[in-house]
Amino acid sequence: MSLFERLGERVEEFKQEAEAARDDAATYRCRECEKRFYRDRDTCPECDGDVVEIES
């Protein structure tokens, strides 16, 4: 495996870890699809569900 392939894999791992940490810190959650986000919304931006709650 070349240096650039290994570097690409490490970057992708870091990206996935950063996205997971970001999602874990989100305040609001859709009860239907479990998508998490930071702003209060009337509907979920992912599935358009209308049951959005504050994550405790």
N, CA, C and O atoms as a Maestro MAE file, in Angstrom:
{
 s_m_m2io_version
 :::
 2.0.0
}

f_m_ct {
 s_m_title
 :::
 protein
 m_atom[224] {
  # First column is atom index #
  i_m_mmod_type
  r_m_x_coord
  r_m_y_coord
  r_m_z_coord
  i_m_residue_number
  s_m_chain_name
  s_m_pdb_residue_name
  s_m_pdb_atom_name
  i_m_atomic_number
  :::
  1 25 0.851 -1.164 0.000 1 A "MET " " N  " 7
  2 3 0.000 0.000 0.000 1 A "MET " " CA " 6
  3 2 0.904 1.235 0.000 1 A "MET " " C  " 6
  4 15 1.883 1.303 0.743 1 A "MET " " O  " 8
  5 25 0.565 2.188 -0.827 2 A "SER " " N  " 7
  6 3 1.415 3.366 -0.949 2 A "SER " " CA " 6
  7 2 1.162 4.348 0.188 2 A "SER " " C  " 6
  8 15 0.173 4.262 0.916 2 A "SER " " O  " 8
  9 25 2.073 5.257 0.305 3 A "LEU " " N  " 7
  10 3 1.987 6.293 1.325 3 A "LEU " " CA " 6
  11 2 0.688 7.083 1.184 3 A "LEU " " C  " 6
  12 15 0.033 7.367 2.187 3 A "LEU " " O  " 8
  13 25 0.310 7.436 -0.023 4 A "PHE " " N  " 7
  14 3 -0.881 8.237 -0.241 4 A "PHE " " CA " 6
  15 2 -2.161 7.454 0.048 4 A "PHE " " C  " 6
  16 15 -3.147 8.034 0.500 4 A "PHE " " O  " 8
  17 25 -2.158 6.169 -0.201 5 A "GLU " " N  " 7
  18 3 -3.317 5.346 0.145 5 A "GLU " " CA " 6
  19 2 -3.495 5.275 1.659 5 A "GLU " " C  " 6
  20 15 -4.611 5.397 2.165 5 A "GLU " " O  " 8
  21 25 -2.408 5.080 2.366 6 A "ARG " " N  " 7
  22 3 -2.476 5.047 3.837 6 A "ARG " " CA " 6
  23 2 -2.914 6.394 4.387 6 A "ARG " " C  " 6
  24 15 -3.731 6.462 5.306 6 A "ARG " " O  " 8
  25 25 -2.373 7.456 3.830 7 A "LEU " " N  " 7
  26 3 -2.756 8.796 4.263 7 A "LEU " " CA " 6
  27 2 -4.237 9.042 4.002 7 A "LEU " " C  " 6
  28 15 -4.930 9.611 4.845 7 A "LEU " " O  " 8
  29 25 -4.724 8.619 2.842 8 A "GLY " " N  " 7
  30 3 -6.141 8.759 2.513 8 A "GLY " " CA " 6
  31 2 -7.030 8.009 3.490 8 A "GLY " " C  " 6
  32 15 -8.078 8.516 3.889 8 A "GLY " " O  " 8
  33 25 -6.625 6.817 3.876 9 A "GLU " " N  " 7
  34 3 -7.394 6.028 4.849 9 A "GLU " " CA " 6
  35 2 -7.421 6.727 6.204 9 A "GLU " " C  " 6
  36 15 -8.463 6.770 6.858 9 A "GLU " " O  " 8
  37 25 -6.287 7.273 6.629 10 A "ARG " " N  " 7
  38 3 -6.224 7.971 7.916 10 A "ARG " " CA " 6
  39 2 -7.103 9.218 7.905 10 A "ARG " " C  " 6
  40 15 -7.781 9.512 8.890 10 A "ARG " " O  " 8
  41 25 -7.091 9.943 6.805 11 A "VAL " " N  " 7
  42 3 -7.922 11.142 6.689 11 A "VAL " " CA " 6
  43 2 -9.397 10.757 6.759 11 A "VAL " " C  " 6
  44 15 -10.177 11.432 7.430 11 A "VAL " " O  " 8
  45 25 -9.784 9.696 6.083 12 A "GLU " " N  " 7
  46 3 -11.177 9.246 6.109 12 A "GLU " " CA " 6
  47 2 -11.587 8.810 7.511 12 A "GLU " " C  " 6
  48 15 -12.699 9.114 7.943 12 A "GLU " " O  " 8
  49 25 -10.722 8.108 8.229 13 A "GLU " " N  " 7
  50 3 -11.009 7.715 9.609 13 A "GLU " " CA " 6
  51 2 -11.210 8.944 10.489 13 A "GLU " " C  " 6
  52 15 -12.147 8.995 11.286 13 A "GLU " " O  " 8
  53 25 -10.330 9.933 10.345 14 A "PHE " " N  " 7
  54 3 -10.442 11.158 11.120 14 A "PHE " " CA " 6
  55 2 -11.750 11.879 10.807 14 A "PHE " " C  " 6
  56 15 -12.424 12.372 11.711 14 A "PHE " " O  " 8
  57 25 -12.099 11.937 9.544 15 A "LYS " " N  " 7
  58 3 -13.339 12.598 9.128 15 A "LYS " " CA " 6
  59 2 -14.547 11.921 9.774 15 A "LYS " " C  " 6
  60 15 -15.438 12.602 10.282 15 A "LYS " " O  " 8
  61 25 -14.585 10.613 9.759 16 A "GLN " " N  " 7
  62 3 -15.700 9.884 10.352 16 A "GLN " " CA " 6
  63 2 -15.766 10.095 11.863 16 A "GLN " " C  " 6
  64 15 -16.855 10.249 12.416 16 A "GLN " " O  " 8
  65 25 -14.625 10.104 12.530 17 A "GLU " " N  " 7
  66 3 -14.598 10.348 13.968 17 A "GLU " " CA " 6
  67 2 -15.060 11.761 14.300 17 A "GLU " " C  " 6
  68 15 -15.783 11.963 15.276 17 A "GLU " " O  " 8
  69 25 -14.654 12.736 13.502 18 A "ALA " " N  " 7
  70 3 -15.060 14.128 13.721 18 A "ALA " " CA " 6
  71 2 -16.560 14.293 13.518 18 A "ALA " " C  " 6
  72 15 -17.211 14.999 14.287 18 A "ALA " " O  " 8
  73 25 -17.120 13.648 12.491 19 A "GLU " " N  " 7
  74 3 -18.560 13.727 12.249 19 A "GLU " " CA " 6
  75 2 -19.344 13.073 13.382 19 A "GLU " " C  " 6
  76 15 -20.389 13.585 13.782 19 A "GLU " " O  " 8
  77 25 -18.858 11.960 13.899 20 A "ALA " " N  " 7
  78 3 -19.533 11.286 15.009 20 A "ALA " " CA " 6
  79 2 -19.505 12.149 16.264 20 A "ALA " " C  " 6
  80 15 -20.499 12.226 16.986 20 A "ALA " " O  " 8
  81 25 -18.371 12.798 16.529 21 A "ALA " " N  " 7
  82 3 -18.269 13.676 17.701 21 A "ALA " " CA " 6
  83 2 -19.193 14.874 17.546 21 A "ALA " " C  " 6
  84 15 -19.823 15.302 18.514 21 A "ALA " " O  " 8
  85 25 -19.278 15.411 16.353 22 A "ARG " " N  " 7
  86 3 -20.170 16.541 16.090 22 A "ARG " " CA " 6
  87 2 -21.617 16.134 16.342 22 A "ARG " " C  " 6
  88 15 -22.363 16.864 16.993 22 A "ARG " " O  " 8
  89 25 -22.008 14.994 15.838 23 A "ASP " " N  " 7
  90 3 -23.391 14.531 16.004 23 A "ASP " " CA " 6
  91 2 -23.715 14.238 17.464 23 A "ASP " " C  " 6
  92 15 -24.836 14.485 17.908 23 A "ASP " " O  " 8
  93 25 -22.761 13.722 18.207 24 A "ASP " " N  " 7
  94 3 -22.984 13.427 19.622 24 A "ASP " " CA " 6
  95 2 -23.211 14.694 20.434 24 A "ASP " " C  " 6
  96 15 -23.879 14.650 21.467 24 A "ASP " " O  " 8
  97 25 -22.669 15.819 19.986 25 A "ALA " " N  " 7
  98 3 -22.804 17.077 20.719 25 A "ALA " " CA " 6
  99 2 -24.067 17.847 20.341 25 A "ALA " " C  " 6
  100 15 -24.375 18.855 20.977 25 A "ALA " " O  " 8
  101 25 -24.794 17.409 19.340 26 A "ALA " " N  " 7
  102 3 -25.989 18.124 18.890 26 A "ALA " " CA " 6
  103 2 -27.070 18.101 19.960 26 A "ALA " " C  " 6
  104 15 -27.211 17.126 20.698 26 A "ALA " " O  " 8
  105 25 -27.830 19.186 20.034 27 A "THR " " N  " 7
  106 3 -28.817 19.372 21.090 27 A "THR " " CA " 6
  107 2 -30.182 18.771 20.758 27 A "THR " " C  " 6
  108 15 -30.890 18.328 21.663 27 A "THR " " O  " 8
  109 25 -30.556 18.747 19.510 28 A "TYR " " N  " 7
  110 3 -31.886 18.301 19.112 28 A "TYR " " CA " 6
  111 2 -31.809 16.982 18.344 28 A "TYR " " C  " 6
  112 15 -30.809 16.688 17.689 28 A "TYR " " O  " 8
  113 25 -32.893 16.183 18.437 29 A "ARG " " N  " 7
  114 3 -32.911 14.874 17.786 29 A "ARG " " CA " 6
  115 2 -34.306 14.608 17.229 29 A "ARG " " C  " 6
  116 15 -35.316 14.939 17.851 29 A "ARG " " O  " 8
  117 25 -34.338 14.010 16.054 30 A "CYS " " N  " 7
  118 3 -35.598 13.565 15.463 30 A "CYS " " CA " 6
  119 2 -35.932 12.197 16.051 30 A "CYS " " C  " 6
  120 15 -35.095 11.294 16.044 30 A "CYS " " O  " 8
  121 25 -37.124 12.050 16.548 31 A "ARG " " N  " 7
  122 3 -37.515 10.789 17.158 31 A "ARG " " CA " 6
  123 2 -37.754 9.704 16.099 31 A "ARG " " C  " 6
  124 15 -37.682 8.513 16.402 31 A "ARG " " O  " 8
  125 25 -38.036 10.115 14.869 32 A "GLU " " N  " 7
  126 3 -38.340 9.136 13.818 32 A "GLU " " CA " 6
  127 2 -37.094 8.529 13.181 32 A "GLU " " C  " 6
  128 15 -37.007 7.309 13.037 32 A "GLU " " O  " 8
  129 25 -36.129 9.364 12.800 33 A "CYS " " N  " 7
  130 3 -34.946 8.836 12.099 33 A "CYS " " CA " 6
  131 2 -33.668 8.914 12.933 33 A "CYS " " C  " 6
  132 15 -32.619 8.444 12.492 33 A "CYS " " O  " 8
  133 25 -33.736 9.505 14.139 34 A "GLU " " N  " 7
  134 3 -32.610 9.622 15.057 34 A "GLU " " CA " 6
  135 2 -31.539 10.621 14.602 34 A "GLU " " C  " 6
  136 15 -30.475 10.695 15.217 34 A "GLU " " O  " 8
  137 25 -31.796 11.383 13.546 35 A "LYS " " N  " 7
  138 3 -30.849 12.410 13.094 35 A "LYS " " CA " 6
  139 2 -30.725 13.470 14.177 35 A "LYS " " C  " 6
  140 15 -31.727 13.879 14.763 35 A "LYS " " O  " 8
  141 25 -29.494 13.921 14.449 36 A "ARG " " N  " 7
  142 3 -29.261 14.951 15.463 36 A "ARG " " CA " 6
  143 2 -28.817 16.226 14.779 36 A "ARG " " C  " 6
  144 15 -28.148 16.184 13.747 36 A "ARG " " O  " 8
  145 25 -29.194 17.377 15.360 37 A "PHE " " N  " 7
  146 3 -28.831 18.672 14.794 37 A "PHE " " CA " 6
  147 2 -28.809 19.718 15.898 37 A "PHE " " C  " 6
  148 15 -29.226 19.448 17.024 37 A "PHE " " O  " 8
  149 25 -28.323 20.913 15.575 38 A "TYR " " N  " 7
  150 3 -28.062 21.943 16.572 38 A "TYR " " CA " 6
  151 2 -29.195 22.947 16.765 38 A "TYR " " C  " 6
  152 15 -29.352 23.479 17.864 38 A "TYR " " O  " 8
  153 25 -29.971 23.216 15.753 39 A "ARG " " N  " 7
  154 3 -31.014 24.241 15.863 39 A "ARG " " CA " 6
  155 2 -32.371 23.615 16.109 39 A "ARG " " C  " 6
  156 15 -32.648 22.506 15.652 39 A "ARG " " O  " 8
  157 25 -33.217 24.332 16.833 40 A "ASP " " N  " 7
  158 3 -34.596 23.902 17.033 40 A "ASP " " CA " 6
  159 2 -35.328 24.050 15.701 40 A "ASP " " C  " 6
  160 15 -35.223 25.084 15.041 40 A "ASP " " O  " 8
  161 25 -36.054 23.036 15.317 41 A "ARG " " N  " 7
  162 3 -36.786 23.044 14.046 41 A "ARG " " CA " 6
  163 2 -38.169 22.470 14.275 41 A "ARG " " C  " 6
  164 15 -38.392 21.709 15.217 41 A "ARG " " O  " 8
  165 25 -39.091 22.841 13.409 42 A "ASP " " N  " 7
  166 3 -40.438 22.277 13.473 42 A "ASP " " CA " 6
  167 2 -40.473 20.869 12.886 42 A "ASP " " C  " 6
  168 15 -41.238 20.016 13.336 42 A "ASP " " O  " 8
  169 25 -39.633 20.637 11.875 43 A "THR " " N  " 7
  170 3 -39.545 19.322 11.248 43 A "THR " " CA " 6
  171 2 -38.081 18.936 11.093 43 A "THR " " C  " 6
  172 15 -37.196 19.792 11.099 43 A "THR " " O  " 8
  173 25 -37.840 17.653 10.956 44 A "CYS " " N  " 7
  174 3 -36.488 17.132 10.786 44 A "CYS " " CA " 6
  175 2 -35.966 17.477 9.389 44 A "CYS " " C  " 6
  176 15 -36.682 17.288 8.405 44 A "CYS " " O  " 8
  177 25 -34.728 17.981 9.285 45 A "PRO " " N  " 7
  178 3 -34.169 18.292 7.965 45 A "PRO " " CA " 6
  179 2 -33.826 17.038 7.159 45 A "PRO " " C  " 6
  180 15 -33.629 17.119 5.946 45 A "PRO " " O  " 8
  181 25 -33.753 15.899 7.811 46 A "GLU " " N  " 7
  182 3 -33.387 14.651 7.128 46 A "GLU " " CA " 6
  183 2 -34.604 13.912 6.580 46 A "GLU " " C  " 6
  184 15 -34.640 13.560 5.401 46 A "GLU " " O  " 8
  185 25 -35.608 13.673 7.438 47 A "CYS " " N  " 7
  186 3 -36.743 12.846 7.022 47 A "CYS " " CA " 6
  187 2 -38.062 13.605 6.992 47 A "CYS " " C  " 6
  188 15 -39.093 13.045 6.621 47 A "CYS " " O  " 8
  189 25 -38.036 14.878 7.381 48 A "ASP " " N  " 7
  190 3 -39.223 15.724 7.420 48 A "ASP " " CA " 6
  191 2 -40.201 15.290 8.507 48 A "ASP " " C  " 6
  192 15 -41.369 15.679 8.477 48 A "ASP " " O  " 8
  193 25 -39.737 14.490 9.465 49 A "GLY " " N  " 7
  194 3 -40.573 14.073 10.585 49 A "GLY " " CA " 6
  195 2 -40.916 15.263 11.467 49 A "GLY " " C  " 6
  196 15 -40.156 16.230 11.525 49 A "GLY " " O  " 8
  197 25 -42.034 15.205 12.143 50 A "ASP " " N  " 7
  198 3 -42.461 16.358 12.942 50 A "ASP " " CA " 6
  199 2 -42.298 16.139 14.448 50 A "ASP " " C  " 6
  200 15 -42.828 16.921 15.237 50 A "ASP " " O  " 8
  201 25 -41.584 15.107 14.856 51 A "VAL " " N  " 7
  202 3 -41.342 14.883 16.283 51 A "VAL " " CA " 6
  203 2 -39.862 15.146 16.562 51 A "VAL " " C  " 6
  204 15 -39.021 14.251 16.480 51 A "VAL " " O  " 8
  205 25 -39.577 16.410 16.894 52 A "VAL " " N  " 7
  206 3 -38.217 16.845 17.205 52 A "VAL " " CA " 6
  207 2 -38.172 17.140 18.688 52 A "VAL " " C  " 6
  208 15 -39.033 17.848 19.211 52 A "VAL " " O  " 8
  209 25 -37.163 16.596 19.375 53 A "GLU " " N  " 7
  210 3 -37.082 16.796 20.813 53 A "GLU " " CA " 6
  211 2 -35.687 17.228 21.224 53 A "GLU " " C  " 6
  212 15 -34.715 17.018 20.498 53 A "GLU " " O  " 8
  213 25 -35.604 17.828 22.387 54 A "ILE " " N  " 7
  214 3 -34.315 18.229 22.940 54 A "ILE " " CA " 6
  215 2 -33.667 16.982 23.534 54 A "ILE " " C  " 6
  216 15 -34.295 16.231 24.281 54 A "ILE " " O  " 8
  217 25 -32.420 16.784 23.190 55 A "GLU " " N  " 7
  218 3 -31.647 15.641 23.677 55 A "GLU " " CA " 6
  219 2 -31.134 15.976 25.063 55 A "GLU " " C  " 6
  220 15 -30.566 17.047 25.277 55 A "GLU " " O  " 8
  221 25 -31.327 15.078 25.992 56 A "SER " " N  " 7
  222 3 -30.872 15.355 27.367 56 A "SER " " CA " 6
  223 2 -29.569 14.690 27.678 56 A "SER " " C  " 6
  224 15 -29.056 14.826 28.789 56 A "SER " " O  " 8
  :::
 }
 m_bond[223] {
  # First column is bond index #
  i_m_from
  i_m_to
  i_m_order
  :::
  1 1 2 1
  2 2 3 1
  3 3 4 2
  4 3 5 1
  5 5 6 1
  6 6 7 1
  7 7 8 2
  8 7 9 1
  9 9 10 1
  10 10 11 1
  11 11 12 2
  12 11 13 1
  13 13 14 1
  14 14 15 1
  15 15 16 2
  16 15 17 1
  17 17 18 1
  18 18 19 1
  19 19 20 2
  20 19 21 1
  21 21 22 1
  22 22 23 1
  23 23 24 2
  24 23 25 1
  25 25 26 1
  26 26 27 1
  27 27 28 2
  28 27 29 1
  29 29 30 1
  30 30 31 1
  31 31 32 2
  32 31 33 1
  33 33 34 1
  34 34 35 1
  35 35 36 2
  36 35 37 1
  37 37 38 1
  38 38 39 1
  39 39 40 2
  40 39 41 1
  41 41 42 1
  42 42 43 1
  43 43 44 2
  44 43 45 1
  45 45 46 1
  46 46 47 1
  47 47 48 2
  48 47 49 1
  49 49 50 1
  50 50 51 1
  51 51 52 2
  52 51 53 1
  53 53 54 1
  54 54 55 1
  55 55 56 2
  56 55 57 1
  57 57 58 1
  58 58 59 1
  59 59 60 2
  60 59 61 1
  61 61 62 1
  62 62 63 1
  63 63 64 2
  64 63 65 1
  65 65 66 1
  66 66 67 1
  67 67 68 2
  68 67 69 1
  69 69 70 1
  70 70 71 1
  71 71 72 2
  72 71 73 1
  73 73 74 1
  74 74 75 1
  75 75 76 2
  76 75 77 1
  77 77 78 1
  78 78 79 1
  79 79 80 2
  80 79 81 1
  81 81 82 1
  82 82 83 1
  83 83 84 2
  84 83 85 1
  85 85 86 1
  86 86 87 1
  87 87 88 2
  88 87 89 1
  89 89 90 1
  90 90 91 1
  91 91 92 2
  92 91 93 1
  93 93 94 1
  94 94 95 1
  95 95 96 2
  96 95 97 1
  97 97 98 1
  98 98 99 1
  99 99 100 2
  100 99 101 1
  101 101 102 1
  102 102 103 1
  103 103 104 2
  104 103 105 1
  105 105 106 1
  106 106 107 1
  107 107 108 2
  108 107 109 1
  109 109 110 1
  110 110 111 1
  111 111 112 2
  112 111 113 1
  113 113 114 1
  114 114 115 1
  115 115 116 2
  116 115 117 1
  117 117 118 1
  118 118 119 1
  119 119 120 2
  120 119 121 1
  121 121 122 1
  122 122 123 1
  123 123 124 2
  124 123 125 1
  125 125 126 1
  126 126 127 1
  127 127 128 2
  128 127 129 1
  129 129 130 1
  130 130 131 1
  131 131 132 2
  132 131 133 1
  133 133 134 1
  134 134 135 1
  135 135 136 2
  136 135 137 1
  137 137 138 1
  138 138 139 1
  139 139 140 2
  140 139 141 1
  141 141 142 1
  142 142 143 1
  143 143 144 2
  144 143 145 1
  145 145 146 1
  146 146 147 1
  147 147 148 2
  148 147 149 1
  149 149 150 1
  150 150 151 1
  151 151 152 2
  152 151 153 1
  153 153 154 1
  154 154 155 1
  155 155 156 2
  156 155 157 1
  157 157 158 1
  158 158 159 1
  159 159 160 2
  160 159 161 1
  161 161 162 1
  162 162 163 1
  163 163 164 2
  164 163 165 1
  165 165 166 1
  166 166 167 1
  167 167 168 2
  168 167 169 1
  169 169 170 1
  170 170 171 1
  171 171 172 2
  172 171 173 1
  173 173 174 1
  174 174 175 1
  175 175 176 2
  176 175 177 1
  177 177 178 1
  178 178 179 1
  179 179 180 2
  180 179 181 1
  181 181 182 1
  182 182 183 1
  183 183 184 2
  184 183 185 1
  185 185 186 1
  186 186 187 1
  187 187 188 2
  188 187 189 1
  189 189 190 1
  190 190 191 1
  191 191 192 2
  192 191 193 1
  193 193 194 1
  194 194 195 1
  195 195 196 2
  196 195 197 1
  197 197 198 1
  198 198 199 1
  199 199 200 2
  200 199 201 1
  201 201 202 1
  202 202 203 1
  203 203 204 2
  204 203 205 1
  205 205 206 1
  206 206 207 1
  207 207 208 2
  208 207 209 1
  209 209 210 1
  210 210 211 1
  211 211 212 2
  212 211 213 1
  213 213 214 1
  214 214 215 1
  215 215 216 2
  216 215 217 1
  217 217 218 1
  218 218 219 1
  219 219 220 2
  220 219 221 1
  221 221 222 1
  222 222 223 1
  223 223 224 2
  :::
 }
}
